[in-house]
Amino acid sequence: MLERYGHGGDLRTAAESFGLGKEQFLDFSANMNPLGPPACVGDIVRDKWMDVIRYPDPVCRELVRTISQHYDIPEASILIGNGAAELIDLLVRVLKPNVIGIARPSFSEYEEAAEKAGSQIVDIPLRERDGFVLQQADVEAAIQQTDALFIAHPNNPTGRLVPSDVIDTITTACHPLILDEAFVDFLPNEKEISRIRQAAINRNVFVIRSMTKFYSIPGIRLGFLVAHPDHIHTIKQHKIPWSVNFLAQEIGTAVLQDTDFADRTHKWLQEERQWLTQSLTGLGLQVVPSDTNFILFAFKQSEEMNVKIAQNRLGQLGILVRDASLFSGLDNRYCRVAIRLREDNERLIAGLTQIMKEGHHS
Ligand SMILES: Cc1ncc(COP(=O)(O)O)c(C=O)c1O
């Protein structure tokens, strides 16, 4: 199983499983921007490596200022973290809700953080028959039963945004809401869709952002939390000092100013998402329409093909996909793939075509 250590993008496990070198794989199992990282990342690593002899700024002043200007939110409402993963853990640990509602299937770190904090979990189901879109009635029911809700916007692995009126229902009810917007920057109208401006002033809204996907820097680790300044002040006191390293701070500051990279990404994604969605549909797969840079699809129910067989056969061809049946709420028809550059996407489609034909004849 490729996800032995919990997530996609584990090339070391892939190399051990399929007997190929790490560099021989096309990785569709982690959702990174294939245009990245921006060139400034290489420049910073090359030019500033000697500065690692000093401790990083513990409060990331330069990066906080840049984020504040970029999104037009107060500096006091921002906390930088070692990836969104640190902030998910930290925030749940500090809020410590007795009962937390999680919209699932979703990223497994939410339930892990809740379990570590001793919170009881209430499921908010995202259903196949609703196209995995969060439903108003389910949210209303969850508000009655919980102290806080944890929802991804857009969600992983389904790729769907939360309808704006559903978010409004939660905020109008003054119910604490954590929104994970790790993939929202892939939307060209990010600034309208994101709730970070609301989070900066509303005591019940917390927004977690990742910078690792859009800028393809998961190995650097960088994310931020936006919340009311009083909350940020409290949460800061529970954070590990210097968790955000010097290079991450420099890189975060530089990439946010690279508007050309953002424009190219939005243009590539719009074209390529349409192409890959149509190509997967053309193979007879059931495709969930995506609002972001990865696609969830289902194989037809059959003896010959499911995601575990597909992951294994594609892996032998050097193509890695995510077994989405490991997300609670999905069965073994479900597979998730990142959207990559055309040539790579063509190899994915060719690989799927081949294994589905073989499946038919075996
Ligand atoms: C929905 C979601 N949130 C957060 C994260 C963690 O992001 P980071 O690399 O910033 O820790 C991931 C990583 O896959 C994710 O899918």
The ligand as a MOL file (V3000), in Angstrom:
LIG
                    3D

  0  0  0     0  0            999 V3000
M  V30 BEGIN CTAB
M  V30 COUNTS 16 16 0 0 0
M  V30 BEGIN ATOM
M  V30 1 C -6.8040 19.6390 2.7930 0
M  V30 2 C -5.4000 19.7170 3.2720 0
M  V30 3 N -5.1000 20.5590 4.2650 0
M  V30 4 C -3.8440 20.6690 4.7400 0
M  V30 5 C -2.8160 19.9040 4.2310 0
M  V30 6 C -1.4350 20.0450 4.8020 0
M  V30 7 O -0.7370 21.0160 4.1010 0
M  V30 8 P 0.7330 21.4880 4.4960 0
M  V30 9 O 1.6700 20.8530 3.5280 0
M  V30 10 O 0.6990 22.9810 4.3740 0
M  V30 11 O 0.9760 21.0400 5.8970 0
M  V30 12 C -3.0810 19.0080 3.2040 0
M  V30 13 C -1.9970 18.1760 2.6530 0
M  V30 14 O -2.1920 17.3100 1.8450 0
M  V30 15 C -4.3960 18.9110 2.7110 0
M  V30 16 O -4.7140 18.0760 1.7200 0
M  V30 END ATOM
M  V30 BEGIN BOND
M  V30 1 1 1 2
M  V30 2 1 2 3
M  V30 3 2 2 15
M  V30 4 2 3 4
M  V30 5 1 4 5
M  V30 6 1 5 6
M  V30 7 2 5 12
M  V30 8 1 6 7
M  V30 9 1 7 8
M  V30 10 2 8 9
M  V30 11 1 8 10
M  V30 12 1 8 11
M  V30 13 1 12 13
M  V30 14 1 12 15
M  V30 15 2 13 14
M  V30 16 1 15 16
M  V30 END BOND
M  V30 END CTAB
M  END
